[in-house]
Amino acid sequence: MTDTQKTMAKGSNSGALSILVTVFFFWGFIAAGNGVFIPFCKHYFKLDQFQSQLIDFAFYLAYYLGALALYIIASVFRRDVIARWGYKNSIVYGLLFSAVGAAIMIAAVNANTFPGMLAGLFAVALGFSLQQTAANPFAALLGSPETGAHRITLGGGINSFGTAIGPIIVALALFGTTIAKDEQIKSLGLDKVTVLYACVGALFIIAAAVFFFSKKLPSGKYETDAEQSPKALMALVIMTLFLVMVFVPVFRSYLYESSDPEALALQQSERFRWLLGGLVLIVGTLLVSLVSAGRKPAGWGAMQYPQLVLGMLAIFTYVGVEVTIQSNMGELLSLPAFGGYTSSQVAPFISVYWGSLMIGRWTGSIKIFEPSSSLKTILLFLVPVIAFGVVLGVNAIAQNDISSFYWYIGCIFVQAVAFYATQDKPAKTLMVFSLLGAVFMVVGIFTTGTISIYAFLSGGLFCSIMWPCIFVLSIAGLGKYTSQGSAFLIMMILGGAIIPPIQGKLADIKTIGIHQSYWVPAIGFVYLAWFAYAVRRILQKQGIDYDATIGAGH
């Protein structure tokens, strides 16, 4: 640890931390707002379900490319870029880049171009990628190492609050109400989107100024050499080049879409094949790397560890599952069997979904306060109820009808029991929550109406603690490659760009439809359960019993 890092680790730095967690809020607010933005764009630009999912594709692809670019620069110059700029300046640069993205959005709105809006969202998320790469380790260093993970959990809780209110605020900004009628949606112009992103861009600039001029925040600069991993670099670069080759035809077929029904059907079929090809390419590259690194570890860096490579697939799957459940929910809720809701009326459901992540993260953060065993048991059931009350309160303030969500408390009770049973053990927690997620998805697929809606909404409850569980299990035992392994995991946020469009394309197939397309997140939960089982055995072979030493409340 450098002198700068030691200085940062002294004391609680609560003032600095309170400023830092604001960027966690931004990530959640904007990402969750996409859930409302998607059905609006689908109607306005007359998109199919696949095309509407390009919003998430552009947004989450930026995370991958941003993290990859930082990794390539570090490998070429053998210098950690974030370390050289400092955590503080890196966050400032990221916020300003996101502000540029908001400006691109405004320009695209005035030009009435959907591809331009995708470019703007891409730029916003590219700034987020830089912010996230810096903010997570920054939070960990703002105090003693023993409580670093808990500070990240606090950031996650703030992030979840942003996801809970994001859909409500975006819906209010676009529609003036969260219960707009079809006529209001049809008459809605893009001028309100301009105002929305003008405000968002202004907030980014204000936040950047606060960070830059804050004397409470240390610079976070330190000197360190980047660990070399030429084989891993080559694998990721080749995978990226092939992904570009895969998605160029996808975008080209969208930009030059045929007006002939038969030709259009052929184009849509080709898109689906290209999408599946991209998924196979990513999974195949990582599995080939896993096998190759197992034979000759030299040159693979962090990817020589099987827990890291399988963890990359797990993060890819988890983010894809978390995003695709809510991104396709607007289309699901439009069906008569699910209420026949309009585009503007889905905001409360998206809010409850993201609020479910907040409920889980607040519950998972209880151990930060080191309660006694008996008090902890009480809090495991009390905190989620309080968090649920906050979610309902936010919707009530927005004048939404919350009566249809009252019985959702039953799903929250199931999650509380799961927390009690897993006792803060990351592998066990991940396995139980993944299995519950799979079961609830299947229940949602084989039912309709309120039961099905509750089942799909509960995906947020079971996704809530997956990021910290997967993260700590994946980087366990990496030693000097821990920082590099963390960067690789952040790259795999790419799952949010790949999996939602695949589900969207399945939904466009008449013989499948939006309801049955939810087999996609169900299968994703099954992989995550297998990962939890496999990684525990892998770590035990390396002499690491993570469940016996570290809790999952990160």
Steps between C-alpha positions, in 0.01 A plus 500: 500500500639841399516801733198652323300186553602482865389860549165425340454198725529705818174584672151456369507781238121517533486844337694381196292184478175698509616690191627189323176304523321759285644337187357165611161671495553621142577151370179359642282796408595507131513120450158447657353791307576307181220262597249780444690653207494170307120469456476871417762470222336182377175688445647825371746349251275202418756241609459126551597346834853417383563853372379649827757290686779677307471766771635255757744365241658843446496582871666184631736452206661827605595350837687219325681719249588760763653246738675324209652828379640572848643147516665532156654836589633358827646199316667709228647766729539271803339763715165499676312797348257534791789496748683771306199730466384422851158372601364852552600636158391177328149545637500867392607402146233228494226744607603752234501228234148401607400866467630491141282192447197695624583776248516240222158375610357851473649547152362162390155588634498823299604299192226244577742208456486181708859390411620840623318447830674164531832679448414741778410222744824323403702811589316542832577139594861534384539770762333268751757230419784734598312612811429145612857382442618776734216528751490139625867481612479864614218410738695201626801720582307775683552340838638184653546198268281285730191708421579574135249250362226645721559848356449354153177347630390844618566628149291211367214600728512858368517359147187296569317808628583663167359200315181515710418865427656520151202352310256723689691822430565410134130417451397828662749690283379336178128472566433748779342207687572132553147405397471672162241380249575372150398833345761681710770256391412534133504878517827513696785674319875466551526847652446353847788259440713806423407660831561173686854456368579869534428460871699175517797663325486796740501261797809324360683833469396610849615168647833529316549848647417377850753218468769724350475776760436275802778518755361199686581263216868396473648479149537123517816512288758227537775346290473138397605285206227314312535121511573361154276237341566487124297184437195635681537830311515317167193289584292805597611706199421215258163447668423872465594508132277201430216663698530805276475271196193336652310818587572702186246286306253536786507879489519509123184290470326743738614815314403358162190311601291369212137603455417165342350266766683189377834680469446658841434158657824374346692798637359443849595132484854595399523743793413225743768270356760775525398569861531135593835494322618787720391314813675180388810704416523652848434176685731306266788748537485486878476120511790456255701746712410300810630176347812662350591678822456174691763337282750789488423776754791727396384814319134469597518729805181490705338268245726214611262461796189297413288678763565829318413375149183324619425812704526711185231282346299529822515883500409496130200279574391680818501848342322365192234333715451803723459733203296277269229428758408868529584606143244261353246553779331794329410279203381221732273734695340623179336157452135474612583200721745723693283808532530660155699795638611789278863610460473771766326270749791255531711743707368380840580138408852590387538699821392203714737273307801724563368567848521126557876525447508777759306281743754219463803726523374679809439164662842375394662807658373432852831352617672837442351612831618184680172423680473221752384161374145541630469859372637396162226237467236762573655743253512236225120509498446863604739679259346356179155606621627854562672504159180376336316782673746749347437356153123521544533847650692629198226367271225641722661845484500462121123437529525143375251234601701279737217270605604235246841466671389432859518121476850520355605496866475120475790490252699730728438261791645214292812708441532579873484128583769438237725761662448336839577153362819596315664681794710749296693225320564619140501166313200367690315831464566512128383142450179537701406834345577371148284192551217713637536733203471206259197360683319835502572553129345160424198588714465823303522315169227249589258754650346834400363807674613612844675175594712510186578869539608448862718207393683706238530803731661275761792458262618831646491356852719206404738700279558754777800336667651322200754763400692499833476121535631435150762772531658383825493135395655578161797704628572278802860379491609718205773679697685755286249445220204615710479846339522353151239238584267772624536684169418181308184456706386856430545430127242225530227753568484439126232240585253785529562576131471145366233312696207752488503524116505120479190480719349783298560309177345185647200709602459615138462137386123439493528136612690611814379847594602728786364274776692187404813707427553515877665159474811710427540635859389161639791329323731779615409437865576129451855582385553728797394219735749267331774764529436531874541123535808478275691800633476377860667174399765683295591726790511210744756328275708819527472491879239776521175437685328829431173406667687432821689829506305776327135595503299605200380833628725701275 
